[in-house]
Amino acid sequence: MVPPSHMQMLYAKAAARNNQCKFVEFPSGMHMDTWLSGGDHYWRTIQQFLDQHVSEKRETEASSNYTDFEGR
């Protein structure tokens, strides 16, 4: 298991190179039960990440596919 202090160090290193990094703490979460102990906050955090990053990718892919289709 990774101690919380190591996760904070990993976050700090990642955030130094990427300003979109976000550290979300779940104090009662353990290695295999954060999804359960984090409750709604855990799932909302996952959904926010997907909404922010997956929708952008879909829009980019859709435009790319449209351009490819029209260009041929």
Rosetta silent file (secondary structure, phi, psi, omega in degrees, C-alpha in Angstrom):
SEQUENCE: MVPPSHMQMLYAKAAARNNQCKFVEFPSGMHMDTWLSGGDHYWRTIQQFLDQHVSEKRETEASSNYTDFEGR
SCORE:     score description
SCORE:     0.000 S_00000001
   1 L     0.000  152.611 -178.612    0.000    0.000    0.000 S_00000001
   2 L   -98.876  122.623  177.912    1.061    3.563   -0.649 S_00000001
   3 L   -65.121  148.984  178.909    1.165    5.843    2.412 S_00000001
   4 H   -53.873  -35.470 -179.536   -0.796    9.110    2.102 S_00000001
   5 H   -63.910  -33.684  177.615    2.442   11.108    2.347 S_00000001
   6 H   -70.214  -36.984  177.685    3.740    9.365   -0.787 S_00000001
   7 H   -65.214  -38.081  178.137    0.544   10.192   -2.652 S_00000001
   8 H   -66.246  -38.304  176.941    0.941   13.841   -1.659 S_00000001
   9 H   -66.742  -41.995  178.326    4.540   13.842   -2.939 S_00000001
  10 H   -61.318  -44.035  177.674    3.442   12.203   -6.199 S_00000001
  11 H   -60.112  -46.189 -178.655    0.714   14.818   -6.597 S_00000001
  12 H   -58.887  -41.449  179.319    3.166   17.667   -5.949 S_00000001
  13 H   -67.683  -41.778  179.675    5.528   16.367   -8.636 S_00000001
  14 H   -67.253  -43.423 -177.771    2.704   15.885  -11.147 S_00000001
  15 H   -66.450  -25.477  177.624    1.138   19.277  -10.399 S_00000001
  16 H   -66.376  -23.531 -179.158    4.491   20.984  -10.970 S_00000001
  17 H  -109.237  -11.832 -175.588    4.261   19.896  -14.610 S_00000001
  18 L  -143.661  110.671 -176.197    0.500   19.894  -15.137 S_00000001
  19 L   -75.919   -1.046  177.711   -1.764   22.617  -13.759 S_00000001
  20 L   -93.903   -0.861  178.612   -4.866   20.459  -14.259 S_00000001
  21 L   -64.336  146.223  179.091   -3.854   17.988  -11.526 S_00000001
  22 L  -139.066  131.161  177.405   -6.243   17.726   -8.640 S_00000001
  23 L  -104.528  120.952  178.996   -5.656   16.048   -5.283 S_00000001
  24 L  -117.939  124.290 -176.740   -8.798   14.745   -3.635 S_00000001
  25 L  -100.740  137.164  175.323   -8.468   13.326   -0.153 S_00000001
  26 L  -124.515   87.290 -171.180  -10.685   10.603    1.286 S_00000001
  27 L   -57.838  -31.074 -178.046   -9.539   10.399    4.924 S_00000001
  28 L   -92.586   -1.139 -178.224  -11.558    7.302    5.805 S_00000001
  29 L   -78.905  142.898  174.355  -10.634    5.438    2.625 S_00000001
  30 L  -112.529 -175.861 -173.361   -8.285    2.489    2.660 S_00000001
  31 L   -56.294  -43.077 -174.122   -6.509    0.804   -0.249 S_00000001
  32 L  -114.000    6.771 -177.341   -9.460   -1.245   -1.493 S_00000001
  33 L  -128.865   14.373 -179.189  -12.532    0.476   -0.022 S_00000001
  34 H   -59.886  -37.521  179.515  -12.255    4.156   -0.929 S_00000001
  35 H   -60.144  -31.439 -178.850  -15.080    3.748   -3.434 S_00000001
  36 H   -86.869  -49.837 -176.819  -17.285    2.567   -0.579 S_00000001
  37 H   -72.183  -25.120  179.768  -16.155    4.779    2.305 S_00000001
  38 L   -76.391  -18.025  176.234  -15.949    7.869    0.063 S_00000001
  39 H    55.653 -142.332 -177.113  -19.619    7.580   -0.792 S_00000001
  40 H   -60.441  -35.692 -179.491  -21.197   10.191   -3.040 S_00000001
  41 H   -60.718  -40.573  178.733  -18.143   12.456   -2.858 S_00000001
  42 H   -61.740  -50.789 -176.192  -15.996    9.708   -4.416 S_00000001
  43 H   -68.571  -35.862  175.982  -18.400    9.065   -7.282 S_00000001
  44 H   -64.284  -37.932  178.482  -19.001   12.785   -7.930 S_00000001
  45 H   -63.483  -44.468  177.495  -15.229   13.281   -8.153 S_00000001
  46 H   -61.959  -45.325 -178.682  -14.931   10.474  -10.724 S_00000001
  47 H   -63.373  -40.857  178.390  -17.878   11.880  -12.702 S_00000001
  48 H   -61.917  -41.514  178.513  -16.403   15.400  -12.713 S_00000001
  49 H   -61.729  -47.407 -179.141  -13.110   14.025  -14.040 S_00000001
  50 H   -63.910  -43.787  179.002  -14.872   12.092  -16.801 S_00000001
  51 H   -59.378  -40.397 -177.251  -17.083   15.046  -17.727 S_00000001
  52 H   -73.459  -41.073 -170.680  -14.063   17.307  -17.985 S_00000001
  53 H  -101.313  -36.812 -177.612  -11.705   15.002  -19.867 S_00000001
  54 H   -76.150  -39.422 -179.437  -13.733   12.438  -21.773 S_00000001
  55 H   -63.245  -37.352  177.761  -16.186   14.907  -23.292 S_00000001
  56 H   -63.301  -40.819 -179.207  -13.295   16.978  -24.664 S_00000001
  57 H   -66.578  -42.353  179.254  -11.798   13.891  -26.263 S_00000001
  58 H   -61.226  -42.957  179.674  -15.122   12.879  -27.803 S_00000001
  59 H   -63.228  -41.430  179.770  -15.596   16.357  -29.289 S_00000001
  60 H   -64.911  -44.500  179.339  -12.080   16.280  -30.735 S_00000001
  61 H   -65.005  -40.326 -179.928  -12.596   12.809  -32.196 S_00000001
  62 H   -62.870  -44.348  178.490  -15.991   13.779  -33.616 S_00000001
  63 H   -64.324  -40.072  179.914  -14.516   16.835  -35.371 S_00000001
  64 H   -62.950  -45.086 -179.986  -11.624   14.755  -36.649 S_00000001
  65 H   -64.798  -39.532  179.286  -13.957   12.087  -38.027 S_00000001
  66 H   -64.327  -45.186  179.785  -16.146   14.738  -39.631 S_00000001
  67 H   -62.623  -43.873  179.465  -13.130   16.405  -41.241 S_00000001
  68 H   -60.618  -44.084 -178.943  -11.804   13.066  -42.518 S_00000001
  69 H   -63.986  -46.108 -177.807  -15.178   12.185  -43.997 S_00000001
  70 H   -70.303  -30.562 -176.363  -15.642   15.567  -45.662 S_00000001
  71 H   -76.559  -11.861 -175.957  -12.060   15.671  -46.904 S_00000001
  72 L  -105.577    0.000    0.000  -12.356   12.463  -48.895 S_00000001
